[in-house]
């Protein structure tokens, strides 16, 4: 499932990951480190919601 940042609209796609920040493709949103932040605007995971 993809998750979208409610602040800037960035979409975290587990199939892609966030390789620029050390998050491998295939990493579920729930498995992201607690200190992971949106790579675009810098907000925390609590500012993300499941994408429809």
C-alpha distances in whole Angstrom, upper triangle without the diagonal:
4,7,10,13,16,19,18,15,14,10,9,7,7,9,12,12,15,18,20,20,20,16,15,13,11,11,8,8,10,12,13,17,18,20,17,18,16,18,19,21,21,19,18,14,16,16,12,10,7,7,9
4,7,10,13,16,15,12,10,7,6,5,7,9,10,10,12,16,18,17,18,15,15,13,11,11,9,8,11,13,13,16,17,19,16,15,13,15,16,17,18,17,16,13,14,14,10,9,6,5,8
4,7,9,12,12,9,8,6,5,7,9,12,12,11,13,16,18,17,18,15,16,14,14,12,10,7,10,13,12,15,15,16,13,13,11,13,14,15,15,13,12,9,11,10,6,5,4,5,9
4,6,9,8,6,6,4,6,9,12,14,14,13,14,17,18,17,19,16,18,17,17,15,13,10,13,16,14,17,17,17,14,12,10,12,12,12,13,12,12,10,11,8,5,6,6,5,9
4,5,6,5,5,6,8,11,14,17,16,14,14,18,17,16,19,17,19,18,19,17,15,12,14,16,14,16,15,15,13,10,7,10,9,9,10,8,9,8,9,6,4,7,9,9,12
4,6,6,8,10,12,15,17,20,19,18,18,21,21,20,22,20,23,22,22,20,18,15,17,19,17,19,18,17,15,13,10,13,12,10,12,9,11,10,9,6,6,7,10,10,13
4,6,8,11,13,17,19,22,21,19,18,21,20,19,22,21,23,23,24,22,20,17,19,21,19,20,18,17,15,12,9,12,10,8,10,8,10,11,11,7,8,10,13,13,16
4,6,9,12,15,18,20,19,18,16,19,18,18,21,20,22,22,23,21,20,17,20,22,19,20,19,18,16,12,9,10,7,7,10,9,12,13,13,10,10,12,14,13,16
4,6,10,12,16,18,16,16,15,19,18,18,21,19,21,20,21,19,18,16,18,20,18,20,20,19,16,13,10,11,9,9,12,11,13,13,14,10,9,10,12,10,13
4,7,10,13,15,13,12,11,15,14,15,17,15,17,16,17,16,16,13,17,18,15,18,18,17,14,11,7,8,7,8,11,11,12,12,14,11,9,11,12,10,13
4,6,10,11,10,10,11,14,15,15,17,14,15,14,15,14,13,11,14,16,14,17,18,17,14,12,9,10,10,12,13,13,13,12,14,12,9,10,9,8,11
4,6,9,8,7,8,11,13,12,14,11,12,11,11,10,9,8,11,12,11,14,15,15,11,11,8,9,11,13,13,13,12,10,13,12,9,10,9,9,13
4,5,5,6,8,11,14,14,14,11,11,9,9,9,8,8,12,13,12,15,17,18,14,14,12,13,14,16,17,17,16,13,16,15,12,12,10,10,12
4,5,5,8,11,14,13,13,9,9,6,5,5,5,7,10,10,10,13,16,17,14,15,14,14,16,19,18,18,17,14,17,17,14,14,12,12,15
4,6,10,11,14,15,14,11,9,5,5,7,8,10,13,13,13,17,19,20,17,18,16,16,18,21,21,21,20,17,20,20,17,17,15,14,16
4,7,8,11,12,12,9,8,5,7,8,10,11,15,14,13,16,19,19,15,16,14,13,15,18,19,19,19,17,20,20,17,17,16,15,18
4,6,9,9,9,5,5,4,6,6,8,9,12,11,9,12,15,15,12,13,12,11,14,17,16,17,16,14,18,17,15,16,15,15,18
4,6,6,6,5,6,7,10,9,11,11,14,12,10,12,14,14,10,10,10,8,11,14,13,15,14,13,17,17,15,17,17,17,20
4,5,5,5,6,7,11,10,13,14,16,14,12,14,17,16,12,13,13,11,14,17,16,18,17,17,21,20,19,21,20,20,24
4,6,7,9,11,14,13,16,16,19,17,14,15,17,15,12,12,12,9,12,15,14,17,17,17,21,20,19,22,22,22,25
4,6,9,11,14,12,15,14,16,14,11,11,14,12,9,10,10,8,11,14,12,14,14,14,18,18,17,20,21,21,25
4,6,10,12,11,14,14,16,13,10,10,14,12,10,12,13,11,15,17,15,17,16,16,20,20,19,22,22,22,26
4,7,9,7,10,10,12,10,8,9,12,12,9,11,12,11,15,17,15,16,15,14,18,18,17,19,18,19,23
4,6,6,10,11,13,11,10,12,15,16,13,15,15,14,17,20,19,20,18,17,20,21,19,20,19,20,23
4,6,9,11,14,12,11,14,17,18,15,16,16,15,18,21,20,21,19,17,21,21,18,19,18,18,21
4,6,9,11,10,11,14,17,18,16,17,17,17,20,22,21,22,20,17,20,21,18,18,16,17,19
4,6,8,6,7,10,13,15,12,14,15,15,18,20,19,19,17,14,17,18,16,16,15,16,19
4,5,5,7,10,13,15,12,14,15,16,19,20,19,18,16,12,15,16,13,13,12,14,16
4,5,5,9,10,12,10,11,12,14,16,17,16,14,12,9,11,12,10,10,10,12,15
4,6,8,9,12,11,13,14,16,19,19,18,16,13,9,11,13,11,12,11,14,17
4,6,9,11,10,13,15,16,19,20,18,17,14,11,14,16,14,15,14,17,20
4,6,8,6,9,11,13,16,17,14,14,11,9,12,14,12,14,14,16,20
4,5,5,9,12,13,17,17,14,13,10,9,12,14,14,16,17,20,23
4,6,9,12,14,17,16,13,12,8,8,10,13,13,15,17,20,23
4,6,10,12,15,14,10,10,7,8,11,13,14,17,19,21,25
4,7,9,12,12,9,9,7,7,10,11,12,15,16,18,22
4,6,9,8,5,5,5,6,9,9,10,14,16,17,21
4,5,6,5,5,6,7,10,9,9,12,14,15,18
4,6,6,8,10,11,14,13,12,15,17,17,21
4,6,9,11,13,15,13,13,16,17,17,20
4,6,9,12,13,11,12,15,18,18,21
4,7,10,11,10,11,15,18,18,22
4,7,8,6,9,12,16,17,20
4,5,6,8,11,14,16,20
4,5,6,9,11,14,17
4,6,8,11,14,17
4,7,10,12,15
4,7,9,12
4,6,9
4,6
4
